[in-house]
Amino acid sequence: MSKDLLVTIGIPTYNRADSYFPDALQCALRQSYSNIEIIVSDNCSMDSTAAVVKSINDTRIRYFKQKTNIPATDNFNFIIKQARGDYFSLLHDDDLIDEDFIETCMLAAAGNKDIGLIRTGLRWIDNNGKTTAQVNNMAGGLSLDEFFLAWFKGLIPMHQPSTLFNTRKLTEIGGFSSRHQLFNDVKAEVIIAASCPRIDIPDIKASFRQHPVSTTSAASIRSWCEDSLELFDAMCDLASSERDSIRKEGTRFFVRHNVRLTRQIPSPWVQLRSYWTIYRYFRQPASFLVKNVLYLLRFSITKN
């Protein structure tokens, strides 16, 4: 395995010194691949984040603290601008990567600096780190259209901790960005996958932490719908031979995604408005509204 390629692990963090951040930092430090740099960008935390970093004597760590709290995506892109590595891993302060995640990816790259994405399988974990689900990355050998369809069908993961980005390519597309910054990571993967070779590794080497959703509202459902459509339109534009299938499966996927979010809203009236939003944005048949209103009524009766 070539040890020449430098890999940047970027950790954006905010007020998690007493919870997840130390574990994220330690899993970066424990990587079996040695040629790494770790960039911690503290988004003006008010806790002991700085002290946690300074307590570790490791020259691979570069620590920055923002003077004011900035939008999370701006913090991600700040890290990209500081990155010196050939490849880039964005490790959120509540996610984890296995000790051999970088090594596994670099073995597959075999010294090639021009791979757009290197991806592994993924596990989902809860607040306590317990695995709740997992999926191998079965995208090896798939065309771009097949890659999109595999995501829609739940056959491959598209979360950041299991993806290693080509730093130069990520910089060229402007880093992470979407209309409401909800699908900015997936949008970056989609754009790079369309123009660059990718390597897909089946093995599960990263963990994405799921948190209970408590702030979903009608306004945020509208934002999710708009971000979903921006990503979906980009995928349809980039597709070649399977556009009809991608349009069909993608519509199902994004509608289901937004319905799941809507069903986490405690207020029935807000849920109702959110179903109407999904109906309008995705041009669903009237039966969609009937089905979900009936679900809402049954759920409300059962709950009471």
N, C-alpha and C positions, 0 to 999 in steps of 0.2 A: 504493500500500500504506500502510495506517495504521501509523504508528510509535508510536502512543499506548500500545499494549499492552505491558506489561512481562512478560518471560519469565524465569523462574528456572531456571538449570541447576544442579542439585544433584549434587555429586560426593562420595560417601562413600568413604573410603580407609583402608587399613591396610597399612603396611609395604611400599609399592610405589614408594617414591621413586626407587629405582634400576632400576625396570623400566617398568611401563606408565603409572603415574600422570602423569608429565610430559607424555606424549602426549595423555592424556585432557584435562588442563588446557589444553594449547595448542589443541586442537581446539575447546574451548569459547571460548577467547579470540579465535580466528580467525573467529567467526561473522560473516557479512556483515550480519546484523540487529543493530543497535547497541544497542537498548533491552533489555539483559539485565543480570541480576545472576548472579554465580557464587558458590555457597555450597559451600565445602569443609569437610566434617566429618571430621576426623582421629580415627579410633577408637583413640586412645592409641598411635600408632605409636612404635616404638623406633628408627626410622631418621631420615633427614634430610628428612622430609616438610615440616616447618615451614620449614626453610631454603629448600626449593624454592619454596614459596609466597611467602615474604618476599622472595625475589630478584626477584620480578615486581612492578613498580610500576604497578598498575592498580586504580583505585578501585572497579571493578565486583566485585572479589573480596572476599568476606567469609569469614574463616577462623575455625573453631572447633576446639578440641582437647578431646576427652572426657577427663575426669580418670582414668577407668578404662576398660578395654575392655568394651564393652557388646555385647549381641546385635546382629548386623548389621541386622536389621529395625528395631530400636530406633534405630539410627543413621540409617536411611532416614527414619523418621518424625520424628526430631529435625529433619532438614533441612526437611521439609514445614512444621513449626511455625515455622521461621525465614523461610520463603519469603514474599516480598512480591509476587511476580509474579501476573499473571492466569492464566498457564499455567506448567506445571511439567514439566521434563525431568529424570528421574533417570538420570544418566550414571555407571555403574559405573566404577571407576578403571582397568579393563582394556578398556573398550569405547570406541567412537569415533562421532562424528557428523560428517557432511560439513559443509563450511564454510557451505553454504546450507540446512542442515536447518531451522533456526529460521525463516529468511526464507521458505522454501517453505511452511512450515506457516502462517505469519502472512499470507502472500498469500492462502492458501486461506480463512483465517478472516475476512479482510476486515473487521477491527475488531470482530467479534462475540465478546463475552466469555462467551457461554453454550454454546459447543460443549463437549461432554463429553470427547471424545477427538479428536486429530488424528494420523493414522497414515500412515507411509510404508512403502515396501518396505525390505528388509533383506538385507545380505550377512553371511555367516559367515566369520570369518578365523581363522587359526591363530596360534600363539605369535609367529610372525614377521610377522604382518600380511598374509599371503598369503590371497587369497580362495579359500575351499574350496567355497562354494555361495552362491546368492543367489536371492531370490524377490521379484517385484514384489507390491505389495499390491493384489490384485484384488477387494477387498471393496466397492468403490464401488457404491452402490445396493442392496446386499443387506439384506434384513430381518435382524432379530436371529437368528432361527432359521437362516437361510442363512449368516449370519456365523459361527455356531458350527460348522456343517457344513463350511464352507470351511476352518476351522482344522483340523478333524479330518482332512480330505483333503489337507492340506499345501499349500493354495492361497494361504494368507496367513500372515504372521509374527505372533507374539504376544510378542515379546521387548521389554524396556523401552527400549533405545536408539532404537527407531523409533517410539515413542509419546510424544506430548505430552499431558499430562493437564490438565484444568481444575483449578486449584489449590483452588478453593472446593469443588467436587464431591469431590475426593480427600480433603479435610479432613473433609467431612461423613460419609463412609463410614468414617472412622477411619484413613485412610492405607492402608498395606500390611499385610496380616495374613492368615495361614492357620494351620492347626493346627500344622504343623511348619515353616512359613515357607519352603516349597519352591515353591509356586505362588502366593505372595502377590501377585506382579505381575499374573499373568493373572487372578486372582480380582478384583483391583481393576478391570481392564479390562472384565471381564464385567459386574460390577455397574453400572459407570458407563454402559456401552453399552446396558444394559437400560432406563435411565431418562433418558438424555440423547441429543441428536443427536451424530453423529460425522461427521468428514470423513476420507475415505480417499483418499490420494494414491498413485498407482501407482509413482512413481519411487523408486528405491533411494537412501536418504539416510543410512543408519546402518550400523554394523558391530558385530556381536556376536562376542566372542572365545571360542572353544572351547578348553578345556584338557583334557589327558589326565586321565581319571578314575582315581584310584588308591586312593580310600578307601571305595568302595562296599562295603557289608556287608549281611548278612541283616537287621540292625536298620534300616539306612537304607532298604532295600527296603520294609520294613514302613511306615516313615514316608512314603516316596514313595506307596505304595498308599493310605494314609490321606489324604494331601493330595490325591491324584488323585480319590478318591471325594468328598471335601468339595467340590472344585471342580465335579466332574461332577454331583453332586446339585444344586448351585446353578444350574448351566446348565439342567438338566432342569426345575427349578422355574420358571425365568424364561422358558422356551420356551413357545410357544403352539400353533401348528398342526403342528409337525414333531417332536413329542416322541418318537414311536416311532423315527423316523430318527435323531434325536440320540442316543437311548439305544443304538441299534444301532451307529452309527458311533463314538460316544464310547467305548463299551466296547472296540471294536477298537483305537481310538487309544491309550487308556490302558494296555491290556494290552501292546501293542507297545512303548510307551514304557518300561514297567517290565521287559519282557523284555530290551530293549537294555541297560538298566542292569545287569541280572542277568548278562548275558553278559560284562560287563567285570570280574566278580569272579574273581580268580585261583583260589580254592579250589573244586574240584568239589562238595565237601560243602556249602559255603555256598551255592553256586549251586542245589543241589538243594533246600535249605530255602527259598530265595528263590522258586523256581518254585512250591513248595507254598503259600507265602504269597500269590502272585498268584492261584493257583487258587482259594484260599478266598475272598479278598477280592472277586474279580470273578466268582465262581460259574461258572468255566469247566467245560466238559465234561471227562470223564476223558481224552479224546484229547489235550487240551492238555498234560497231564502226560506222556503217552506220547511225544508229538512232541518235547518239550523234553528229556526224559531220553535219548532216542535221539540227539538233537543233541549233548548233553553227552558221551555215550559215544563218538560218532564223533570229536568234537573232542579228547577226551582221548587216544584211540588215535593220532590223527594227530599230536598234539603230542609224544607219547612215541616 
